[in-house]
């Protein structure tokens, strides 16, 4: 919630009571704090995802393999680029000042990283990735953030007809809903990888237990 200075506290509390049925957790921020934080963790990441997709699209003109090979991990890390373009156009214009400041910081950050690579500074590169990993691993995984979370379960499945319906059938028997399903890779006579996405960590845990009970397929969390 982002009440302005002229909004009485009683009105804020009244709105909380009115929205209590949603079971939402309320955070009170100033409008400026809201714009800055969402710029960092939501708006600017959308911009980066879109720019990565544009870069891949340009490289596809040189080699058509780009689209084929981008169907797995690249598609995952850029999924937010598929968001509504009209909505994001309006968000970017509204939050222009915060985004311009983030542009400047991002460009400086990329220049610093570029110098690490150019100078083959292996220690700096290692610590750059290590610090990013440590910070990300420390982020809460059970709470909802600005970008919707998906809980993925990867299943090693053999290459034979009906294996997907087998897996989804077991999950359906236990009323476990899947939000998305994708075959990441499968080749004749070897195991492929089936990626199942769920709305909650609990659904993923139930699915993992279900498949362990009914099959001997290896599963691992994404």
C-alpha positions in Angstrom: 0.0 0.0 0.0 1.3 3.4 -0.9 -0.7 6.1 1.0 0.3 9.7 0.3 1.0 12.1 3.2 -2.5 13.5 3.2 -4.2 10.1 3.7 -5.4 9.6 7.3 -4.2 6.4 9.0 -7.8 5.5 9.7 -8.4 5.2 5.9 -5.4 2.9 5.6 -6.7 0.7 8.3 -10.2 0.7 6.8 -8.8 -0.5 3.5 -6.8 -3.2 5.2 -10.0 -4.5 6.9 -11.9 -4.3 3.5 -9.1 -6.4 1.9 -8.7 -8.8 4.8 -10.6 -11.5 3.0 -7.9 -11.8 0.4 -5.4 -13.1 3.1 -2.9 -10.6 1.7 0.1 -9.4 3.8 0.2 -5.6 3.7 3.4 -3.6 3.3 3.3 0.2 3.7 5.6 2.1 1.4 5.8 5.7 0.1 5.0 6.0 -3.6 8.7 6.7 -4.3 9.9 3.7 -2.3 7.4 1.5 -4.3 8.5 2.8 -7.6 12.2 2.3 -6.8 11.8 -1.2 -5.4 9.5 -2.5 -8.1 11.9 -0.9 -10.6 14.8 -2.9 -9.2 13.1 -6.3 -8.8 10.4 -6.2 -11.5 10.5 -3.5 -14.1 14.2 -3.5 -14.9 14.3 -7.4 -15.0 11.5 -7.3 -17.6 13.6 -4.9 -19.7 16.7 -7.2 -19.5 14.7 -10.2 -20.5 13.2 -8.4 -23.5 16.7 -7.2 -24.5 18.1 -10.7 -24.4 15.3 -11.9 -26.6 16.0 -9.1 -29.1 19.6 -10.0 -29.1 18.8 -13.7 -29.9 16.4 -12.6 -32.6 19.1 -10.5 -34.3 21.6 -13.4 -34.1 19.0 -15.7 -35.6 19.4 -13.8 -38.9 23.0 -15.1 -38.9 22.2 -18.7 -37.8 18.7 -20.3 -37.7 19.9 -22.7 -35.0 19.5 -19.9 -32.4 15.7 -20.5 -32.1 16.1 -24.3 -31.9 18.7 -24.2 -29.2 17.0 -21.4 -27.2 13.9 -23.6 -26.5 15.2 -24.8 -23.1 17.1 -22.7 -20.6 17.0 -19.5 -22.6 13.3 -19.6 -22.8 13.1 -20.2 -19.0 15.2 -17.2 -18.0 13.4 -14.9 -20.4 9.8 -16.0 -19.7 8.9 -12.6 -18.4 9.5 -11.1 -21.8 6.2 -12.7 -22.8 4.3 -10.4 -20.6 1.7 -8.0 -22.0 3.6 -5.3 -24.0 0.9 -2.7 -23.7 1.0 -2.9 -19.9 4.8 -2.8 -19.8 4.9 0.2 -22.1 2.7 2.1 -19.7 4.7 1.0 -16.6 8.0 2.1 -18.2 6.7 5.5 -19.1 5.1 6.0 -15.6 8.3 4.8 -13.8 10.7 6.6 -16.2 12.9 8.4 -13.6 13.7 5.3 -11.6 14.3 3.2 -14.7 16.7 5.8 -16.1 18.7 5.7 -12.9 18.8 1.9 -13.1 20.0 2.2 -16.7 23.0 4.2 -15.6 23.9 1.7 -12.8 23.4 -1.3 -15.1 25.6 0.2 -17.8 28.4 0.9 -15.2 28.0 -2.7 -13.8 28.3 -4.2 -17.3 31.4 -2.1 -18.0 32.9 -3.4 -14.8 32.1 -7.0 -15.8 33.3 -6.5 -19.3 36.7 -5.3 -18.0 36.9 -8.5 -15.9 36.4 -10.6 -19.0 38.6 -8.5 -21.2 41.5 -8.7 -18.7 40.8 -12.4 -18.0 40.5 -11.6 -14.3 39.4 -15.1 -13.2 39.3 -14.2 -9.5 37.0 -11.2 -10.1 34.7 -13.2 -12.4 34.5 -16.1 -9.9 33.6 -13.7 -7.0 31.1 -11.9 -9.2 29.2 -15.1 -9.8 29.7 -16.3 -6.2 28.3 -13.2 -4.7 25.3 -13.3 -7.0 24.7 -16.9 -6.1 25.0 -16.3 -2.4 22.6 -13.3 -2.5 20.0 -15.2 -4.6 20.2 -18.4 -2.5 19.4 -16.2 0.5 16.2 -14.8 -1.0 13.0 -16.2 0.6 11.5 -19.0 -1.5 8.1 -19.4 0.2 6.8 -15.8 -0.2 5.3 -14.2 -3.3 7.4 -11.6 -5.0 6.9 -9.0 -7.7 7.5 -11.6 -10.4 5.2 -14.7 -10.1 7.1 -17.8 -9.0 6.9 -21.2 -10.7 7.8 -24.4 -8.9 9.4 -26.8 -11.3 10.0 -30.5 -11.0 12.3 -32.2 -13.6 11.6 -35.9 -14.3 13.9 -38.2 -16.2 11.6 -40.3 -18.4 12.4 -43.1 -20.9 11.6 -42.7 -24.6 8.5 -44.7 -25.2 4.9 -43.8 -26.2 2.6 -42.9 -23.4 5.1 -41.9 -20.8 3.8 -38.4 -20.5 0.2 -39.6 -20.0 1.5 -42.1 -17.5 3.1 -39.3 -15.4 0.2 -36.9 -15.7 -2.2 -39.7 -14.9 -0.6 -40.5 -11.6 -0.7 -36.8 -10.7 -4.4 -36.5 -11.7 -5.2 -39.5 -9.5 -4.0 -37.5 -6.5 -5.6 -34.2 -7.7 -2.3 -32.4 -8.2 -2.6 -29.6 -10.8 0.1 -28.8 -13.3 0.4 -25.2 -14.6 2.8 -26.1 -17.4 4.5 -29.2 -18.9 7.4 -29.3 -21.4 9.8 -31.9 -22.8 13.2 -30.4 -22.6 15.1 -33.1 -24.4 14.4 -36.6 -25.7 16.3 -38.7 -28.1 15.6 -42.2 -29.3 16.5 -44.9 -26.8 17.7 -42.6 -24.1 16.1 -40.8 -21.2 14.6 -37.4 -21.8 13.7 -34.6 -19.3 10.1 -33.7 -18.6 9.7 -30.4 -16.8 6.5 -30.0 -14.8 5.5 -26.6 -13.3 3.3 -26.2 -10.3 1.6 -23.2 -8.6 3.1 -23.9 -5.1 6.0 -25.6 -3.4 3.5 -27.9 -1.7 2.1 -29.1 -5.0 5.6 -29.8 -6.2 6.5 -31.8 -3.1 3.3 -33.8 -3.4 4.1 -34.5 -7.1 7.6 -35.6 -6.2 6.2 -38.0 -3.6 3.5 -39.3 -6.0 6.0 -40.1 -8.7 8.4 -41.8 -6.2 5.5 -44.0 -5.1 4.3 -45.0 -8.6 7.5 -45.0 -10.7 11.3 -45.3 -10.5 11.9 -42.1 -12.5 14.5 -39.8 -11.1 13.2 -36.4 -10.1 14.9 -33.2 -9.1 13.7 -29.7 -8.2 14.4 -26.6 -10.4 
